[in-house]
């Protein structure tokens, strides 16, 4: 390794740059570009150490760029300030790279040194360079960093990643080894492009993305603001309490640890809601270890970041910091929290501690010792007069009477104190008897305001005077401005409050007792001299501990209990205040916010609502005063964190991916949208839904915790609710419309309410009350749980639907007493009906209805298109069946055949043991039964006939069937068809009941197509006919005999004449004797006489 010198002209031909060599070069003019070539054998990080050999040279005058073989800029940086700089470039792989050194000012002749070294095996990836839009974003791989850079600090780069687990998302951004002018905007966006978190930084930055589910997609935009183009790095991690290693920390025992790398040490602490704690890390500054610059971060139970402290702000002569961090925190809820200790950029040992701080300790540090009600018990109400000075006091020059705007500010602040405590203020004309006197003077730069005290020996104030800096304009006397907070501060003094720290007391130093350093901050009290570095607006109200102290002195204003109050925070201008209310339903409403908000309703805690001056989300700018009873919180459009108290709250997250946590009371959480995380806490908690939430239906089990009830009463239409991913027992109160509900795997009571509701599935511990309307339980498989449900576990359900089952279902409703209809599926279902009966539509497949009794206990009769099953004793309700193939009694099983349909021709069917429905259609249709006629019972119905076994019930249902054939005889049922015609003709011709053989023979003839008149002619030609009518009777004799033998009466003369005229004269149409016989046979008069003999069919001998 050696020192080498550049070889000109390397502004055109590059010199070789080797690992370990130091190249000394000169960039003499702005046009002189020194070019070098570096050959990498593998990917890794190329480190270029740049320095000036001449200390008179200005290193700001140089810049260094690295390009790959395709002339893609890999890294570029202005190597500003100081005489040494390292430029890092992530090389994607082996290859040739070019290094250019530019001079950015003319006339510089100083030399520089350039040394190359390489770190291989890095887990850092490098951007593509094409990732200038969200659509072209590069991917961040889990467990790896990605390095990128902007073209000399301008433009944007986009990256994307998918979370590999659920938990709390953190994005770490590390800028280049940049000069102090380098600033970046880092935006974390969700899959829809909505900003989840944002930060502006010139140093390392960690953004919290809130709680996330596995597989969620996020984008990162890094936007430059000029000056710097070196490599920055990005990495993401999802923190989960189940996957981190931690130690326990308690107030009784400190812990020691050692930071050996960039990783953090974690500690778990168990805190109580409303209790204030101080956590501290001591390193080398406080002799608690060797760690030079520790950093402390506080997380909630889900590892969402709450507070972070690198250097603790403290007051020395003016302001300063301690290298050892401390965090003062009032627990928002009872449970586990986590602390992380990191080394910033250092390693070493440390000690971490936890201490509790009582509110009384903080109050004591703020009490001056005197009070207006001294001599009376603490809390005694006080009435004070105030006036505006007309001349100076205590010798201060530059006096001015307060302007109208300044007086209004005084009145507003006094009114705010009066609203908090038992104080009342009456404005009077200025005189020495006025108790509070205010004006302005030239304070000579020593303070923004000064308070002068006068008190009696009893310790009671007599007259206090306040002078404010005269140089301040009216614009400074509005909430959020420093002068306005200073006025609150001075009025606080005049009411009995002192500085909390060891500074600026009556003797120049503070007066004990003192506030713990972690709480001596304007975040907690307006009486402090220490600024909150995260706050961009001054207080517009007394601070958290100021209110507690004033109420300690003068008591709580009972009027704060009414009426109901709703507090909102502006969304465009910064503000900072403390809220106090004991009104019923007091609510912190952030519904107007677009940035993410954090709301805590626990007294003594802080919320982050609104914006900072730069437009980023505010931090800890709203506090809830001790003794408040807020029970409402409303989130905005961002990914909010809302924590309730123990009073029974109504918490609404709004849009965004919210984390909502209730306290020990019975809370109501409103709606579920996005990737919300809801934990009701203790008590019986309700989630109120106003509409279907696809996000809730897809929510993981961990996203819905400690929710006892989901209430759909506020919905304006039917709700689809799917809780199958949940494991806790969750009751559901349905809407007034048609809801579709899938129960939680943990069960619970589903109450459908009004509307026709559908319940999907049954689980252990489930109780169903369908409510009013026609309600359906839909199951997709056999459920032993459903089959064992007692009568009071299944109420107001009118139907059980098996149509979506993937296999046959065994359904047993015998424990139920309500009428329940069953709809079968496409497979072989086995069904036991409710004791209340119902209707069964078996669907396709071979379905069986189980009946609790012997065959003789039930009647089975056709009904409509199916069957009616009745318990003859009436102990069970009847059941109406369709598409059910079997009835299974305790002693036998009978089949209910399916429908059999005939064709347009002459169909022949075979009867079976199954109950079947025959529809013959056109033609002469025949059913053959394997038994004697006496074994069967034929009954006429409105649509046809039923055939059943003798002594039994049920059987076949016939429609459009003309013939029944038994083993010993046959029966013609077509009394209006061929059967009836042949029977009547037979009866008419021979004046007797047809014999079975003859009727059968003639029926076969007619069925085979022989016309009725031809059969009549055959009868007329027969010997039997001639023996009855004579071998050649006259027409008159024939007609008279037909009346006697067929109609069984004597004709009237006109009747005889009518038929004689037809036969002999052809008037109106000639008929033969056979045709006249057929006419008499089919006459209405004959049909009426014969019907009694044939109405139940005509027995005949069947000829095949």
VENUR-V764405 format. One record per backbone hydrogen bond with DSSP energy under -0.5 kcal/mol. NH is the residue of the N-H (numbers start at 0). CO is the residue of the C=O. If there is no record, write none. Layout:
NH;CO
NH;CO
This chain:
3;1
3;21
5;23
7;5
11;8
12;8
13;11
14;34
16;36
17;15
19;115
20;17
21;1
22;20
22;113
23;3
23;21
24;22
24;111
26;109
27;25
31;28
32;30
33;31
33;100
34;9
34;32
35;98
36;14
37;96
39;37
39;94
43;90
44;118
45;43
45;88
46;44
46;116
47;45
47;86
48;46
48;114
49;47
49;84
50;112
51;82
52;110
53;110
54;52
56;53
58;56
60;57
61;58
62;101
63;76
64;99
65;74
66;97
67;71
70;67
73;65
74;65
75;228
76;63
78;61
78;76
79;77
84;49
86;47
86;84
87;85
88;45
90;43
90;88
94;39
96;37
97;66
98;35
99;64
100;33
101;62
102;31
103;60
104;60
107;104
108;106
111;24
112;50
113;22
114;48
115;17
115;20
116;46
118;44
119;117
120;42
124;144
126;146
131;129
135;132
136;133
137;157
139;159
140;138
142;235
143;140
144;122
145;233
146;124
147;231
150;153
151;149
152;149
153;150
156;221
157;130
158;219
159;137
160;217
162;215
166;211
167;238
168;166
168;209
169;236
170;206
171;169
171;234
172;204
173;232
177;175
181;178
182;225
183;200
184;222
185;183
185;198
186;184
186;220
187;196
188;186
188;218
189;193
190;216
192;189
195;187
196;187
198;185
200;183
204;172
206;170
208;168
208;206
209;168
211;166
214;162
215;212
217;160
218;188
219;158
220;186
221;156
221;219
222;184
222;220
223;154
224;182
225;152
227;225
230;87
231;147
232;173
233;145
234;171
236;169
238;167
238;236
242;239
243;239
246;265
248;267
249;252
252;249
254;351
256;349
258;347
259;257
264;340
265;244
266;338
267;246
268;336
270;268
270;334
273;330
274;271
275;356
276;328
277;354
278;326
279;352
280;324
281;350
282;280
283;290
286;283
287;282
288;282
290;348
294;341
295;308
296;339
297;306
298;337
299;303
302;299
305;297
306;297
308;295
311;321
313;319
315;313
319;313
321;311
324;322
326;278
328;276
328;326
330;274
330;328
334;270
336;268
337;298
338;266
339;296
340;264
341;294
341;339
344;342
345;342
347;258
349;256
350;281
351;254
352;279
354;277
356;275
360;357
361;357
362;358
363;359
364;360
365;362
366;362
366;363
367;495
370;458
373;370
375;372
378;552
379;376
381;421
383;423
385;425
386;435
388;386
388;437
395;392
399;439
406;402
407;403
408;404
409;405
410;406
411;407
412;408
413;409
414;410
415;411
416;412
417;413
418;414
419;415
419;416
420;416
421;553
421;554
422;420
423;381
425;383
427;385
433;430
435;384
436;463
437;386
438;465
439;399
440;467
441;396
442;440
445;442
449;466
451;464
455;459
458;455
460;370
461;453
462;453
463;434
464;451
465;436
466;449
467;438
468;447
469;440
471;468
475;472
476;473
479;538
480;477
483;475
484;480
485;481
486;482
487;483
488;484
489;485
490;486
491;487
492;488
493;489
494;490
494;491
495;491
495;492
496;491
497;365
502;500
503;507
506;508
507;504
511;509
514;499
518;515
519;515
520;518
521;529
523;520
524;520
527;524
530;528
532;530
534;531
537;479
539;575
544;523
546;542
547;543
548;544
549;545
550;546
551;547
552;548
553;549
554;550
556;419
557;555
559;556
560;557
561;558
566;586
568;588
575;537
576;620
578;622
581;559
582;559
583;560
585;582
586;564
587;631
588;566
588;586
589;587
589;633
592;589
597;607
598;640
600;642
603;623
604;601
606;621
607;597
608;606
611;615
614;611
617;609
620;606
621;606
622;576
623;604
624;578
624;622
627;624
628;580
630;585
631;585
632;649
633;587
634;651
636;592
637;594
639;637
640;596
641;658
642;598
643;660
649;630
650;648
650;667
651;632
652;650
652;669
657;655
657;672
658;639
659;657
659;676
660;641
661;678
662;644
664;644
666;664
667;648
668;685
669;650
670;668
670;687
675;673
676;657
677;702
678;659
679;704
681;662
684;682
685;666
686;708
687;668
687;685
688;686
688;710
692;719
693;691
696;692
697;693
698;695
702;699
703;700
704;677
707;684
707;705
708;684
709;730
710;686
710;708
711;709
711;732
714;711
715;689
720;718
720;739
722;720
722;741
725;722
729;746
730;707
731;748
732;709
733;731
733;750
738;736
739;718
740;757
741;720
742;740
742;759
744;722
744;725
745;727
746;743
747;764
749;747
749;766
750;731
750;748
751;749
751;768
756;754
757;738
758;775
759;740
759;757
760;758
760;777
765;762
766;747
767;792
768;749
769;794
774;772
775;756
776;798
777;758
777;775
778;776
778;800
782;809
783;781
786;782
787;783
787;784
788;785
792;789
793;789
793;790
794;767
797;774
797;795
798;774
799;820
800;776
801;799
801;822
804;801
805;779
810;808
810;829
812;810
812;831
815;812
819;836
820;797
821;838
822;799
823;821
823;840
828;826
829;808
830;847
831;810
832;830
832;849
834;812
834;815
835;817
836;833
837;877
839;879
840;821
840;838
841;839
841;881
846;844
847;828
848;885
849;830
849;847
850;887
852;850
856;853
857;854
858;869
860;858
860;867
862;865
865;862
866;880
867;860
868;866
868;878
869;858
869;867
870;875
871;856
871;869
873;870
876;834
878;868
879;837
880;866
880;878
881;839
884;846
885;846
886;893
887;848
888;886
888;891
889;852
893;886
895;884
896;894
896;914
899;916
901;918
906;904
908;925
910;927
914;894
915;913
916;897
917;915
917;956
918;899
919;958
924;922
925;906
926;962
927;908
928;964
930;928
934;931
935;932
936;947
938;936
938;945
940;943
944;957
945;938
946;955
947;936
949;934
951;948
955;946
956;915
957;944
958;917
961;924
962;924
963;970
964;926
965;963
965;968
966;930
969;1099
970;963
971;1097
972;961
972;970
973;961
974;972
976;973
979;973
980;976
981;977
982;978
983;979
984;980
985;981
986;982
987;983
988;984
989;985
990;986
998;994
999;995
1000;996
1001;997
1002;998
1003;999
1004;1000
1005;1001
1006;1002
1007;1003
1008;1005
1009;1004
1014;1010
1015;1011
1016;1012
1017;1013
1018;1014
1019;1015
1020;1016
1021;1018
1025;1021
1026;1022
1027;1023
1028;1024
1029;1025
1037;1033
1038;1034
1039;1035
1040;1036
1041;1037
1042;1038
1043;1039
1044;1040
1045;1041
1046;1041
1047;1042
1048;1042
1055;1051
1056;1052
1057;1053
1058;1054
1059;1055
1060;1056
1061;1057
1062;1058
1063;1059
1064;1059
1064;1060
1065;1060
1065;1061
1066;1060
1069;1065
1070;1061
1075;1071
1076;1072
1077;1073
1078;1074
1079;1075
1080;1076
1081;1077
1082;1078
1082;1079
1086;1082
1087;1083
1088;1084
1089;1085
1090;1086
1092;1089
1093;1089
1094;1090
1096;1093
1097;971
1098;1096
1099;969
1100;995
1101;1099
1103;1101
